[in-house]
Amino acid sequence: MLFDSIDFKAMESSLNMLNVKQQVITNNLANIDTPHYKTQEVSFRDLLDREYESAKRGGSYQFETAVTQTEDTYFTTDGNNVDADKESLELYSTYLQQSYIIEKMNSTIGNYQYVLTNATFR
């Protein structure tokens, strides 16, 4: 019931896509001194309407994730385009988003736990 709800599936899918984003950002930061390294970016297509209808019928709720390489910018003379400040800010933003979703999941589970603990079934 709880783990099959549309809300919980959306939160789970969001955590999965944020995990991919975090991995890409840390990979970019790890390659900051690699000559000719091009940053990678993660984009998400929120197919909310279609996915919501699918989830209501018992299907899965997933976001599409695409990792692309940025070719059009140069940040250093060796061809590397990693901007440490930008990547660090994106990493922190991803952390905050993950923290919020985890807190929301914990709150939802806590609500169910409270009801199950304190409800009197007759």
C-alpha positions in Angstrom: 0.0 0.0 0.0 2.6 2.6 1.1 5.3 1.5 -1.3 2.9 1.1 -4.2 1.5 4.7 -3.9 2.1 7.1 -6.7 3.7 9.6 -4.3 6.2 7.1 -3.0 7.1 5.8 -6.5 7.7 9.4 -7.6 10.0 10.1 -4.6 11.9 6.8 -5.3 12.3 7.7 -8.9 13.5 11.2 -8.0 16.1 9.8 -5.7 17.3 7.5 -8.4 17.7 10.3 -10.9 19.4 12.6 -8.3 21.9 9.8 -7.6 22.8 9.7 -11.4 23.2 13.5 -11.3 25.5 13.3 -8.2 27.6 10.6 -9.9 28.0 12.7 -13.1 28.9 15.8 -11.1 31.5 14.0 -9.0 33.0 12.5 -12.1 33.3 16.0 -13.6 35.0 17.3 -10.5 37.4 14.2 -10.5 38.4 15.2 -14.0 39.1 18.8 -13.4 42.8 18.5 -14.3 42.3 16.1 -17.2 43.3 17.7 -20.5 40.5 18.0 -23.1 37.9 16.6 -20.7 34.4 17.8 -21.5 31.9 18.1 -18.7 28.8 15.9 -18.7 25.4 17.1 -17.7 22.3 15.3 -16.7 18.9 16.3 -17.9 15.6 14.9 -16.8 12.4 14.7 -18.8 9.5 14.8 -16.4 6.8 12.8 -18.2 4.4 13.5 -15.4 1.1 13.3 -17.2 1.8 10.1 -19.0 3.6 8.5 -16.0 0.9 9.6 -13.6 -1.8 7.9 -15.8 0.5 4.8 -16.1 1.1 4.7 -12.3 -2.7 4.9 -11.6 -3.2 1.8 -13.6 -0.5 0.0 -11.6 2.5 0.8 -13.9 5.8 2.2 -12.8 6.6 5.8 -12.2 9.9 6.7 -13.8 11.7 9.8 -15.0 13.8 9.7 -18.1 17.5 10.6 -17.5 19.9 11.6 -20.2 23.6 12.3 -19.8 25.1 14.5 -22.4 28.6 15.9 -23.0 29.1 19.6 -23.2 31.2 20.5 -26.2 30.6 24.2 -26.8 32.5 25.7 -23.9 36.2 26.0 -23.0 37.2 26.9 -19.5 41.0 26.4 -19.5 43.7 26.5 -22.2 44.1 22.7 -22.2 40.6 22.2 -23.5 39.0 21.2 -20.2 35.7 22.9 -19.5 35.0 21.9 -15.9 34.0 24.8 -13.7 34.7 23.7 -10.1 32.4 26.4 -8.6 29.5 25.6 -10.9 29.9 21.8 -10.3 30.2 22.3 -6.5 27.1 24.4 -6.4 25.2 21.8 -8.5 26.4 19.0 -6.1 25.2 21.0 -3.1 21.8 21.6 -4.8 21.5 17.9 -5.5 22.3 17.1 -1.9 19.6 19.5 -0.7 17.0 18.0 -3.1 17.9 14.5 -1.9 17.7 15.5 1.8 14.2 17.0 1.2 12.9 13.9 -0.5 14.4 11.6 2.1 12.8 13.7 4.9 9.4 13.6 3.0 9.7 9.8 2.7 10.5 9.4 6.4 7.6 11.6 7.3 5.2 9.5 5.2 6.5 6.3 6.8 6.2 7.9 10.2 2.6 8.8 9.6 1.7 5.3 8.6 3.6 4.0 11.7 1.7 6.4 14.0 -1.6 5.2 12.6 -0.7 1.5 12.9 0.6 2.0 16.4 -2.3 4.1 17.7 -5.3 2.9 15.8 -7.8 0.7 17.5 -9.3 -1.8 15.1 -12.7 -3.3 16.1 
